[in-house]
């Protein structure tokens, strides 16, 4: 009994933090999403879809597209770290690709805002190299900038998970395929990737959820319409104090991420069965 009581005492602070900072606000948001003018109903959701349907679609498309690119790049980088034959190139890549993991999203948004602007560093470098003229310079502070920010920030995270899973594989099958003349690309796609597919899916789902919750990047990079749901939530609260519609948008965002998580859980249950 004393050990159980001690364990409960040790768990209570963490449990209290979860309840106070997550469960209570979540419950308040769920209830608030269905309350409009003191009455329960779907008025907040109707208003949210009437005003922000385009932004909801934009958010899902941008995050899904970014997730696809992250998956492709992380597979390529992790594959080269595992199958690369140039030790120096592998060492340099292993040292470089992790840096974005330690940079917050708000810093990423500010850096890319100055880099991708019409008069930003990227265009100045292209003009200085003689590749374009000042009249041809154009900014990328739109959906392209958001995708670049998400991909640059989240690819190292998925790559780290994927490279660790690849490093733990039995090298016998890889060496056997090499002895039979298989190329590195074929080994990666047909032998290595199927064995680490679950890790890749987990990393992509975590990245999808993270990107759905980012506010700083769309605010700093994409100041035009359509924009992401998080920016709409901030606008409804700061401009109108409309917590009802903001909560409704939050639940819609939660529903999108829940669908992605449900697909993964369903696939996992099928594999275990």
C-alpha positions in Angstrom: 0.0 0.0 0.0 2.8 2.4 0.8 4.5 1.8 -2.6 1.1 2.4 -4.4 0.5 5.5 -2.4 4.0 6.8 -3.2 3.5 6.0 -6.9 0.2 7.9 -6.8 1.8 10.9 -5.1 4.5 11.0 -7.8 1.9 10.8 -10.6 -0.4 13.4 -9.2 1.5 16.5 -10.3 1.7 15.4 -13.9 -1.9 14.3 -13.8 -3.0 17.7 -12.4 -1.1 19.5 -15.2 -2.8 17.3 -17.8 -6.2 17.9 -16.3 -5.9 21.6 -15.7 -4.0 22.6 -18.9 -5.5 20.1 -21.4 -8.7 18.3 -20.3 -10.4 21.3 -18.7 -9.7 23.7 -21.7 -10.7 20.9 -24.1 -14.0 20.3 -22.3 -14.7 24.1 -22.2 -14.0 24.4 -25.9 -16.2 21.5 -26.8 -19.1 23.0 -24.8 -18.4 26.5 -26.0 -18.5 25.4 -29.7 -22.2 24.3 -29.3 -23.3 27.4 -27.4 -24.4 30.6 -29.3 -26.3 33.4 -27.7 -26.9 31.3 -24.6 -28.5 28.5 -26.5 -27.2 25.1 -27.5 -27.1 24.3 -31.2 -25.0 24.2 -34.3 -25.0 27.9 -35.1 -21.3 28.3 -34.5 -20.5 25.5 -36.9 -22.9 26.9 -39.5 -21.2 30.3 -39.2 -17.7 28.7 -39.3 -18.5 26.8 -42.5 -20.2 29.8 -44.1 -17.2 32.1 -43.5 -14.2 29.7 -43.6 -15.0 26.7 -45.8 -12.3 27.8 -48.3 -9.8 28.2 -45.5 -10.7 24.7 -44.1 -10.1 23.2 -47.5 -6.9 25.2 -47.9 -5.6 24.0 -44.6 -6.2 20.3 -45.3 -4.6 20.6 -48.8 -1.6 22.5 -47.6 -0.9 20.2 -44.7 -1.5 17.0 -46.7 0.8 18.3 -49.5 3.5 19.2 -47.0 3.1 15.8 -45.4 3.6 14.0 -48.7 6.8 16.0 -49.5 8.1 15.4 -45.9 7.6 11.7 -46.4 9.5 11.7 -49.7 12.4 13.8 -48.5 12.8 12.0 -45.2 12.8 8.6 -47.0 15.5 9.8 -49.3 17.7 11.3 -46.6 17.3 8.3 -44.2 17.9 6.0 -47.1 21.1 7.7 -48.0 22.2 7.7 -44.4 21.6 4.0 -44.3 22.8 2.9 -47.8 25.2 5.7 -48.7 28.7 4.6 -49.6 30.5 7.9 -49.2 31.4 8.3 -45.5 32.2 12.0 -45.8 28.9 12.8 -47.5 27.0 10.7 -45.0 28.7 12.4 -42.0 28.0 15.9 -43.4 24.4 15.1 -44.2 23.9 13.5 -40.7 25.3 16.7 -39.1 23.3 19.2 -41.3 19.8 17.7 -41.5 19.0 17.9 -37.8 19.4 21.7 -37.4 15.8 22.7 -38.1 14.6 20.5 -35.3 16.0 23.0 -32.7 14.4 26.1 -34.3 10.9 27.1 -33.1 8.2 27.6 -35.7 8.0 31.3 -34.9 11.7 31.7 -35.8 11.1 29.7 -39.0 8.3 32.0 -40.0 10.3 35.1 -39.4 13.5 33.8 -41.2 11.5 32.6 -44.3 9.6 35.8 -44.3 12.8 37.7 -44.9 14.3 35.0 -47.2 11.3 34.5 -49.5 10.1 38.2 -49.8 10.2 39.9 -53.1 13.2 41.9 -51.9 14.5 39.1 -49.7 17.7 37.2 -49.5 16.7 34.6 -52.1 15.9 37.1 -54.8 19.0 39.2 -54.0 21.2 36.1 -54.4 19.6 35.2 -57.7 19.9 38.8 -58.9 23.6 39.0 -57.8 24.3 35.7 -59.6 22.7 37.1 -62.8 20.0 34.5 -63.0 17.1 36.9 -62.9 16.7 40.7 -63.2 15.2 42.9 -60.5 12.0 43.2 -62.6 11.6 39.4 -62.6 11.9 39.0 -58.9 8.8 37.8 -57.2 8.0 36.8 -53.6 6.8 33.5 -52.3 5.0 34.7 -49.3 1.9 32.6 -50.0 1.0 29.0 -49.9 4.4 28.1 -51.3 6.1 29.8 -48.3 3.9 27.8 -45.9 4.8 24.5 -47.5 8.5 25.4 -47.5 8.4 26.3 -43.8 6.6 23.1 -42.9 8.7 20.8 -45.0 12.0 22.4 -43.8 11.0 22.2 -40.1 9.4 18.7 -40.0 11.5 16.7 -42.4 14.4 16.3 -39.8 12.0 15.0 -37.2 10.6 12.2 -39.5 14.1 11.5 -40.9 15.5 11.0 -37.4 12.8 8.4 -36.6 13.1 6.7 -40.0 16.9 6.6 -39.9 16.9 5.0 -36.5 14.4 2.4 -37.6 16.5 1.7 -40.7 19.7 1.4 -38.7 18.2 -1.3 -36.6 17.3 -3.5 -39.5 19.2 -6.7 -40.3 22.0 -5.8 -42.7 22.0 -9.3 -44.1 19.1 -8.8 -46.5 20.6 -5.5 -47.7 24.0 -7.0 -48.3 22.4 -10.0 -50.1 20.5 -7.7 -52.4 23.7 -5.8 -53.1 25.5 -9.0 -54.0 22.7 -9.8 -56.4 23.2 -6.5 -58.2 20.2 -4.5 -56.9 20.6 -0.8 -57.0 20.4 1.4 -53.9 17.1 2.8 -55.0 15.6 -0.6 -55.4 16.9 -1.8 -52.1 15.4 1.2 -50.4 12.0 0.9 -52.0 11.6 -2.8 -52.0 13.5 -4.1 -49.0 14.2 -1.3 -46.5 11.1 0.9 -46.7 8.5 -1.9 -46.3 10.1 -2.9 -43.0 10.0 0.7 -41.6 6.7 1.7 -43.1 5.0 1.8 -39.6 7.7 4.2 -38.3 7.3 6.4 -41.3 3.5 6.6 -40.9 3.8 7.4 -37.2 6.3 10.3 -38.0 4.0 11.6 -40.7 0.9 11.6 -38.5 2.8 13.4 -35.8 4.0 16.0 -38.3 0.4 16.3 -39.7 -1.0 17.1 -36.3 1.9 19.5 -35.5 1.4 21.4 -38.8 -2.4 21.7 -38.2 -1.7 23.5 -34.9 0.9 26.0 -36.1 -0.1 29.7 -35.9 3.0 31.7 -36.4 3.9 30.4 -39.9 0.6 31.3 -41.7 0.5 34.7 -39.8 4.0 35.7 -40.8 4.2 34.2 -44.3 0.7 34.2 -45.8 -1.1 37.4 -44.9 -3.7 36.9 -47.7 -6.8 34.8 -48.1 -7.2 31.9 -48.1 -5.3 31.1 -44.9 -5.1 28.4 -42.3 -7.6 27.5 -39.6 -5.3 28.6 -36.8 -5.1 32.1 -38.2 -8.9 32.2 -38.5 -9.2 31.2 -34.8 -6.8 33.9 -33.7 -8.7 36.4 -35.9 -12.1 35.5 -34.4 -10.8 35.9 -30.9 -8.7 39.0 -31.3 -11.0 41.0 -33.6 -14.4 40.0 -32.4 -14.0 38.1 -29.2 -16.1 35.3 -30.8 -15.0 32.3 -28.9 -18.0 30.3 -30.1 -16.9 30.2 -33.8 -13.2 29.9 -32.7 -14.1 26.8 -30.7 -16.1 25.4 -33.6 -13.0 25.9 -35.9 -10.9 24.2 -33.3 -13.2 21.2 -33.2 -13.2 21.0 -37.0 -9.4 21.0 -36.9 -9.5 18.3 -34.2 -11.9 16.3 -36.4 -9.4 16.4 -39.3 -6.5 15.2 -37.2 -8.7 12.5 -35.6 -9.6 11.2 -39.1 -5.9 10.8 -39.9 -5.2 9.2 -36.5 -8.2 6.8 -37.0 -6.8 5.7 -40.4 -3.5 4.9 -38.8 -5.1 3.0 -35.8 -7.3 1.0 -38.2 -4.4 0.0 -40.3 -2.4 -0.9 -37.2 -5.2 -3.1 -35.9 -5.5 -4.9 -39.2 -1.8 -5.7 -39.2 -1.9 -7.0 -35.6 -5.0 -9.1 -36.4 
